[in-house]
């Protein structure tokens, strides 16, 4: 029995050696012989615009690479900034194909890559583009000649999200369409919002935040101290309110990208933050020009929060002022379009990016404002 076992082992060993030798002899030799050559484009300038986002920007074309065997070759178009330092160290891919010698790249693809590589909207910048040819991860890829091009990207339009207060800590209660106040967007960060004002608290009252008036979901709230959460559009995973510990003035800050929030007491000083009899908007952009204020309204619950529900504005300058007077501290300006924070006695500023009808909100406690298209 032992002799039979030894014979079988010896036979398997011979077969194993025989198979291994044949495999080695028959295995195809893959080696980088010739890289691809990028033949189109051979340079050029691309001025991109959002109206043509889905159109063809360029059809890149190249010659075949040679790896010494008839193998499937993956070709990838790579783009990098032409800064002369570590070019192609971290390139952006414009797409890839297997076995083909051309790739159609859209305007939006080229624009996204250019912005990611440090491009500034409406400013021309130099880039380098090349073809990467590879077989698999076992073998080193080979590359084409680099070609320099210039790209002028556009500013990708990102719809601005408006958020609104709701909850029994607010004057609106749990009514999702009662003229609820918006939060005030940070002018430099479209995902960050503020609201300074009086909240009722101390008996379990809380705040929630609506994504749109008249709709309960998606809805923002708390998932724990400082952690912002949002419900699904179908109402799933509804978060808890942001609870207000006691009645008083607070500054609420939320970030819907970082998904964080803070609710901090706000020091209200009636001596430096008076209650104004009226607040209006005035300037060349407004219906009354510089001759007459368009008055705003407020509520007894929030006497420092002012609004106009519907006003026709042009893309021109304006200011805010109290009591139809230029006296301080009720004279505000020096803002930025759409949203921001004005200065006392600040200068004229352009409030909107396009002519149209707007709802305008202004908080005289922190001098924040927002223009919301109707």
ABEGO torsion letter per residue (X at the ends): XAAAAAAAAAAAAAAAAAAAAAAAAABBBBBBABBBBBAOBAEEBBBBBAAAAABBABBBBBBBBBAGBBBBBBBBBBBBBBAGBGBGABBBBAEBBBGBABBBBBAAAAAAAAAAAGBBBGBBBBBBBBBBBBABAABBBBBBBBBBBBBBBBBBBBBBBBBBBBEAABAAEBBABAGBBBBBBBAABAABBBBBEBBBBGAGBBBBBBABBGBAOBBBBBAEBGBBBBBBAAGBGBBBBBBBABBEBBBBBBBAAAGBBBBBBBBBBAAABBBBABBBBBEAABAAEAABBBBBBBBAABAABBBBABBBBBBBBBBBBBGGBABOAABBBGBBBGBEBBBBGBBBBBABABBEBBBBBBBAAAGBBBBBBX
